[in-house]
Amino acid sequence: MGKAFRASAALALAAMLGTAASPALADRGWYGGGHHGWHHDHDDGFGTFLGIAALFGAVAVIASSADKNSRADRARDNASSEDAAVDDCTVAARAEGSQDGYSADVRDISGTEEIEGGWNVAGTIDQRDSYNGESEARRFTCTWRDGRVAEVHLGGDSIALR
């Protein structure tokens, strides 16, 4: 997106410069107007220079701002995809732990790791065989790819409670 934006900004700048020069040249007697080509009483070369310099500066500021915004958007998208991965994996781990008549709740998320196309999420669930039953803590890992849970694994052994 950055290259396309820069190319369109360059084309817009060229168009603005081209159309800005035409009225200035016509006012000075070019294209058949005026008296013998140049009017000496309207020579504002320095003002034109300042205007063009300001225009280049404005285009540079806009291009720089767009690049910073795209980096911020990527960072925000990355953070929101990590949040979505944690949310989806929490639901999937709880569902996986609740099979076979168990009740399961996610106790914590111990870490996330970005992988190609998604996230790996690790955590702990508390699993019990009844509402009043003793809880058994089990680790889980979850792979989240392309906006959905690809797989969930519960640790085979219970882990010691801290």
C-alpha positions in Angstrom: 0.0 0.0 0.0 2.9 2.4 0.7 4.3 2.2 -2.9 0.9 2.7 -4.4 0.2 5.7 -2.2 3.6 7.3 -3.0 3.1 6.8 -6.7 -0.4 8.4 -6.6 1.0 11.2 -4.5 3.8 11.8 -7.1 1.2 11.8 -9.9 -1.0 14.3 -8.0 2.0 16.5 -7.3 3.0 16.5 -11.0 -0.6 17.4 -12.0 -0.8 20.2 -9.5 2.5 21.6 -10.6 1.5 21.4 -14.3 -1.8 23.1 -13.8 -0.3 25.8 -11.5 2.3 26.8 -14.1 -0.3 27.4 -16.9 -2.1 30.4 -15.3 1.1 32.0 -14.2 2.6 31.7 -17.7 -0.7 33.0 -19.3 -0.6 36.0 -16.9 2.9 36.9 -18.0 1.9 37.1 -21.6 2.8 33.6 -22.9 0.5 31.8 -25.3 -0.1 35.0 -27.3 -1.3 37.3 -24.5 0.3 40.4 -23.2 2.8 42.8 -24.7 5.9 41.2 -26.3 6.1 38.1 -24.1 7.0 39.1 -20.5 5.4 41.8 -18.2 8.1 43.3 -16.1 5.8 44.7 -13.5 4.5 41.2 -12.3 7.8 39.3 -11.9 7.3 37.2 -8.7 9.8 34.4 -9.3 10.7 34.2 -5.6 7.0 33.9 -4.6 6.6 31.1 -7.1 9.6 29.3 -5.7 8.2 29.6 -2.1 4.9 28.3 -3.3 6.4 25.2 -5.0 8.7 24.6 -2.0 5.6 24.7 0.3 3.8 22.3 -1.9 6.7 19.8 -1.9 6.8 20.1 1.9 3.1 19.4 2.2 3.3 16.3 0.0 6.3 15.0 2.0 4.4 15.5 5.3 1.3 13.7 3.9 3.4 10.8 2.6 5.3 10.5 5.9 2.0 10.6 7.9 0.5 7.9 5.7 3.5 5.7 6.3 3.3 6.1 10.1 -0.4 5.5 10.0 0.0 2.2 8.1 2.6 1.1 10.6 0.3 2.0 13.5 -2.6 0.1 11.7 -0.4 -3.0 11.3 0.5 -2.9 15.0 -3.2 -2.4 16.0 -4.3 -5.2 13.7 -1.6 -7.5 15.2 -2.7 -6.7 18.7 -6.4 -7.2 17.9 -5.6 -10.6 16.2 -3.7 -11.6 19.3 -6.7 -10.7 21.5 -9.0 -12.6 19.1 -6.7 -15.6 19.3 -6.7 -15.6 23.1 -10.5 -15.2 23.2 -11.2 -18.0 20.7 -8.7 -20.4 22.3 -10.1 -19.7 25.7 -13.6 -20.8 24.5 -12.1 -23.8 22.6 -10.0 -25.0 25.6 -13.0 -24.7 27.9 -15.2 -26.7 25.4 -12.4 -29.3 25.0 -12.0 -29.6 28.8 -15.8 -29.9 29.3 -16.2 -33.1 27.3 -17.0 -36.4 28.9 -19.1 -34.8 31.6 -16.4 -32.6 33.1 -16.7 -28.9 34.0 -13.8 -26.7 32.9 -12.8 -23.1 33.4 -9.8 -21.4 32.0 -7.6 -20.3 34.9 -5.0 -18.4 33.1 -3.2 -17.7 29.8 0.5 -18.3 30.3 1.7 -17.1 26.9 1.1 -16.3 23.3 3.5 -16.7 20.4 3.1 -15.3 16.9 3.4 -17.9 14.1 3.0 -17.6 10.4 -0.7 -16.9 9.8 -1.7 -16.9 13.4 -0.9 -17.5 17.1 -0.1 -20.2 19.5 -1.8 -19.8 22.9 -0.9 -21.7 26.0 -2.7 -21.7 29.3 -4.2 -23.7 32.2 -7.7 -25.0 32.8 -9.3 -26.1 36.0 -11.2 -29.3 35.3 -13.7 -31.1 37.7 -16.0 -34.0 37.3 -18.9 -32.3 39.2 -19.9 -28.9 40.5 -18.6 -29.6 44.0 -15.8 -31.9 42.8 -12.1 -31.2 43.3 -10.5 -29.3 40.5 -7.6 -30.7 38.6 -5.4 -28.2 36.7 -4.3 -29.1 33.2 -2.3 -27.3 30.7 -3.6 -26.6 27.2 -2.1 -25.4 23.9 -4.1 -23.9 21.1 -3.2 -23.0 17.5 -5.2 -20.2 16.0 -4.7 -19.7 12.2 -6.5 -17.6 9.6 -9.0 -16.2 12.1 -10.1 -19.5 13.7 -9.0 -22.2 16.1 -7.1 -24.9 14.2 -6.4 -27.2 17.1 -6.5 -27.5 20.9 -4.5 -30.0 23.0 -5.0 -30.7 26.7 -2.1 -31.9 28.7 -2.4 -35.6 29.5 -1.2 -35.2 33.0 -2.6 -32.9 35.7 -0.2 -30.2 36.9 0.5 -29.3 40.5 -1.4 -26.3 41.8 0.7 -23.4 43.0 
